[in-house]
Amino acid sequence: MSDISLLAGVNVLLEGATGTGKTFSIGTLCDSGVEVFYLGLENGFETLMGYYLDRGKPVPDNLHWHTLQVAVPGGFASMADGAQQIGSMTYESITKIQDFTRSQNNQFEKILRVLHNFHDQRTGTDFGAADSWGPNRALVIDGLTGLGAFAMAMVVGKKPVKSQPDWGIAQDSLERLIRYICDGCKCHFVLIAHVERETDPAFGGTKITVSTLGRALPPKIPPMFSDVILCTRDAKGWKWSTANGLCDLKTRNLPFAEDIPQDFSKIVEKWKGRGGRFSPTVKV
């Protein structure tokens, strides 16, 4: 049995534009030896498989996955009926539409059910609740955009016009989930997020923030994490940055630098050097 870990797992926010290696780099987390549980909420699973299959390597036994996709009950026919309804109504009437069937397709609830008992779609095995795991395991959620979409759908369903209270409820649900994983779980946690440019109300100009629900939530997310890393791409390949002045970045386990190779082993090595262990138990 491995030694008891002196530290809980690290919390890493990987943010970046499309095609900057965010999901691909999760392969290096598996290579570090930790048992990885990948919860896919967007179209990144193919990229993760490519880390191995494109190079002729077998998918390792320490990688488990569960994917959830956006579902539209009734498919295109339901979407066509909705479009016909909206096209025949006044704006005032549209604002009063309610979706009383939204509970029938509550993907946000399904996410919480998976986190309560992670069902590995690869092997059919159940691995229990993520908040019972130690730092011998890592939870990866790909990604924040999908989390936000599911949180909003939980509140409004197919309702076309969202009110301010709708936004507030969805944002609060999303914030509470992320905060609980960061603070209440002992396993490693990686959240993958897209980015967008927004006006900085305090200092003017524009800055890069995580893409999620509304304008009030993005500033609250980076402080929850031990490492906030910007993924970039240039002619030489994919890199990590912890020093880009346009983002709210932070690091505890990487150097303060640009052009860091995308490799989770560097984070894991620093964490181990401070007393972290791949153990199911954390000393408290």
C-alpha positions in Angstrom: 0.0 0.0 0.0 1.4 3.4 -0.9 2.3 6.0 1.8 -0.4 8.3 3.1 -0.3 11.5 1.1 0.5 14.7 3.0 -1.3 16.7 0.3 -4.6 16.6 -1.4 -4.5 16.6 -5.2 -3.8 19.7 -7.3 -6.7 21.7 -8.9 -5.7 22.8 -12.4 -7.7 25.0 -14.7 -6.6 24.5 -18.3 -7.9 27.3 -20.5 -7.3 28.2 -24.1 -8.7 28.7 -27.6 -9.9 25.8 -29.7 -7.0 23.6 -31.0 -4.4 24.6 -28.4 -3.9 21.1 -27.0 -6.0 21.2 -23.8 -7.6 17.8 -24.1 -4.6 16.2 -25.8 -2.4 17.1 -22.9 -4.5 14.9 -20.6 -2.5 12.0 -22.0 0.5 13.2 -20.2 -1.5 13.1 -16.9 -2.1 9.4 -17.5 1.5 8.9 -18.3 2.4 10.3 -14.9 0.9 7.2 -13.3 -2.2 8.7 -11.7 -5.6 6.9 -12.4 -7.5 9.3 -14.6 -11.3 9.6 -14.8 -12.3 11.6 -17.8 -15.8 13.2 -17.9 -16.4 14.4 -21.4 -19.1 17.0 -21.9 -17.9 18.3 -25.3 -16.4 16.8 -28.4 -12.9 16.2 -27.0 -12.9 12.5 -26.5 -11.6 11.8 -30.0 -8.6 14.1 -29.3 -7.8 12.2 -26.1 -7.9 8.9 -27.9 -5.6 10.4 -30.6 -2.9 10.9 -28.0 -2.4 7.1 -28.1 -3.9 5.7 -31.3 -2.3 8.2 -33.6 1.0 7.1 -32.3 0.3 3.4 -32.3 0.2 3.2 -28.5 -2.4 1.2 -26.6 -4.9 3.1 -24.4 -3.6 2.6 -20.8 -5.5 0.8 -18.1 -5.4 3.8 -15.9 -7.7 5.8 -18.2 -11.4 5.6 -17.6 -14.1 7.7 -19.2 -17.8 8.7 -19.2 -19.2 11.0 -21.9 -22.5 13.0 -21.9 -23.8 14.7 -25.0 -26.3 17.4 -25.5 -29.6 15.7 -26.2 -32.7 17.1 -27.8 -35.8 15.0 -27.1 -37.6 14.5 -30.4 -34.6 15.4 -32.4 -35.0 17.6 -35.5 -38.8 17.2 -35.5 -39.0 18.8 -32.0 -36.6 21.6 -33.1 -38.8 22.2 -36.2 -41.9 22.4 -34.0 -40.2 24.9 -31.7 -39.1 27.0 -34.7 -42.6 27.0 -36.1 -44.0 28.1 -32.7 -41.5 30.9 -32.3 -42.0 32.0 -35.9 -45.7 32.5 -35.4 -45.6 34.4 -32.0 -44.9 38.0 -30.9 -41.8 38.7 -28.9 -44.0 39.4 -25.8 -45.6 36.0 -26.2 -42.2 34.3 -26.7 -41.0 35.7 -23.4 -43.8 33.9 -21.6 -43.0 30.4 -23.0 -42.1 27.9 -20.3 -40.7 24.4 -20.7 -42.5 22.2 -18.1 -40.8 19.1 -19.5 -37.2 20.1 -18.8 -36.9 17.6 -15.9 -37.1 14.8 -18.5 -33.7 15.7 -19.9 -31.8 17.2 -17.0 -28.2 16.6 -18.0 -26.8 18.6 -15.1 -28.4 16.2 -12.7 -26.8 13.3 -14.8 -23.4 15.0 -14.3 -23.9 15.0 -10.5 -25.0 11.3 -10.6 -21.9 10.4 -12.5 -19.7 12.3 -9.9 -21.6 10.5 -7.1 -20.8 7.1 -8.7 -18.4 7.3 -11.7 -19.5 4.6 -14.2 -16.6 3.8 -16.6 -18.1 3.3 -20.0 -14.9 1.6 -21.1 -15.2 -1.4 -18.7 -18.7 -1.0 -17.2 -17.2 -0.7 -13.7 -18.5 1.7 -11.1 -15.8 3.5 -9.1 -17.9 5.3 -6.5 -18.1 9.0 -5.6 -15.3 11.4 -6.6 -15.4 13.0 -3.2 -14.4 9.7 -1.7 -11.2 9.4 -3.9 -7.7 10.2 -2.8 -4.9 11.7 -4.9 -4.2 8.3 -6.5 -7.0 9.4 -8.8 -7.7 12.4 -11.0 -11.0 13.8 -12.2 -10.9 15.6 -15.5 -14.0 17.5 -16.7 -14.0 18.5 -20.4 -15.3 21.1 -20.3 -16.7 24.3 -18.6 -18.8 25.3 -21.7 -20.7 22.0 -21.5 -21.2 22.4 -17.7 -22.6 25.9 -18.2 -25.0 24.7 -21.0 -26.3 21.9 -18.9 -26.8 24.1 -15.9 -28.7 26.6 -17.9 -30.8 23.9 -19.5 -31.7 22.6 -16.1 -33.2 26.0 -15.2 -34.9 26.9 -18.5 -35.1 23.8 -20.6 -36.1 24.9 -24.2 -37.4 28.3 -23.0 -36.1 30.7 -25.7 -35.8 33.8 -23.5 -33.8 33.7 -20.3 -34.6 36.1 -17.5 -32.0 37.6 -15.1 -33.1 35.2 -12.3 -32.6 32.2 -14.7 -29.0 33.3 -15.3 -28.5 33.7 -11.6 -29.7 30.3 -10.7 -27.7 28.6 -13.4 -24.5 30.5 -12.4 -25.0 29.7 -8.7 -25.4 26.0 -9.5 -22.3 25.9 -11.6 -20.2 27.9 -9.1 -21.2 25.6 -6.2 -20.3 22.5 -8.2 -16.8 23.7 -9.1 -16.1 25.0 -5.7 -17.2 21.8 -4.0 -14.9 19.7 -6.3 -12.0 22.0 -5.6 -12.5 22.2 -1.9 -14.4 19.0 -1.0 -12.5 16.4 -3.1 -9.0 15.1 -2.3 -8.3 13.8 -5.8 -6.6 15.8 -8.5 -9.0 17.9 -10.5 -8.5 19.3 -14.0 -11.2 21.5 -15.6 -10.8 22.3 -19.3 -12.2 25.6 -20.5 -12.5 27.7 -23.6 -11.7 31.4 -23.5 -13.1 34.7 -24.8 -12.0 38.3 -24.8 -13.9 40.8 -22.6 -13.6 44.4 -21.6 -11.8 44.9 -18.3 -14.1 47.1 -16.2 -11.4 47.9 -13.7 -8.4 48.8 -15.8 -9.9 49.2 -19.3 -8.8 47.4 -22.4 -9.5 43.8 -23.0 -8.5 40.6 -21.2 -8.8 36.9 -21.7 -11.3 35.1 -19.4 -12.8 31.7 -19.2 -15.9 31.2 -21.4 -18.9 30.5 -19.1 -22.3 31.8 -18.1 -22.6 35.6 -17.9 -20.1 38.2 -16.8 -20.1 37.8 -13.1 -19.0 34.2 -12.9 -15.7 34.1 -14.9 -13.7 36.2 -12.3 -14.7 33.8 -9.5 -13.4 30.6 -11.2 -9.6 31.1 -11.3 -9.1 31.7 -7.6 -10.5 28.3 -6.8 -7.6 26.6 -8.5 -4.0 26.0 -7.5 -2.8 26.3 -11.1 -4.5 28.4 -13.9 -2.7 27.7 -17.2 -3.2 29.2 -20.6 -2.8 26.8 -23.5 -1.3 28.3 -26.7 -0.2 27.2 -30.1 2.5 28.5 -32.5 4.5 27.1 -35.4 6.6 25.1 -33.0 3.6 23.3 -31.4 1.5 23.5 -28.2 2.7 25.3 -25.1 1.5 26.3 -21.6 1.8 29.8 -20.2 1.6 31.0 -16.6 2.8 34.5 -17.4 0.5 36.0 -20.0 -0.5 39.4 -18.8 -3.9 39.4 -20.5 -5.1 36.5 -18.3 -5.7 35.9 -14.6 -3.2 33.1 -14.4 -1.5 31.5 -11.3 0.9 28.7 -10.6 2.0 26.7 -7.6 3.5 23.8 -9.4 5.1 25.2 -12.6 7.6 28.0 -13.3 6.3 31.5 -14.0 7.0 31.5 -17.7 5.8 31.3 -21.3 6.4 28.4 -23.6 6.3 25.6 -21.0 5.9 22.2 -22.6 2.5 20.7 -22.1 3.3 18.0 -19.7 1.5 17.2 -16.5 4.4 15.2 -15.1 6.1 18.5 -14.2 3.1 19.4 -12.0 3.0 16.0 -10.5 6.7 16.0 -9.7 6.5 19.3 -7.9 3.5 18.1 -6.0 5.3 14.9 -4.9 8.3 16.9 -3.9 6.1 18.7 -1.3 4.7 15.5 0.2 2.1 14.4 -2.3 1.6 10.6 -2.9 -0.5 8.5 -5.2 -2.5 7.3 -2.2 -6.2 6.7 -1.5 -5.7 8.4 1.8 -4.7 12.0 2.7 -3.3 13.0 6.1 -5.5 15.6 7.7 
